[in-house]
Amino acid sequence: MDFRTLLAAVLGVGLGVLFVAYPEAVVRAHTAGRGPTGRRGEYGGDEAPPDRWRRLVQLVGAAAIALGLYFGASALA
């Protein structure tokens, strides 16, 4: 059993679950500190991220979970 591979698998599954469960938080953390896109936007506004971004983050999370499970299974084999 390779400990580093198993640790990477646990990290991948953990981050994947975070990305799937809380995509809005991931998008907010990624865009923190950026100004509004238009002249009328309020800095730090509370509008929800676009649905396209949420779905993309969830897709990346699902891929991280799948890869983490794959690496975990190969580390235990």
Secondary structure by P-SEA (a helix, b strand, c coil): ccaaaaaaaaaaaaaaaaaaacaaaaaaaaacccccccccccccccccccaaaaaaaaaaaaaaaaaaaaaaaaaac
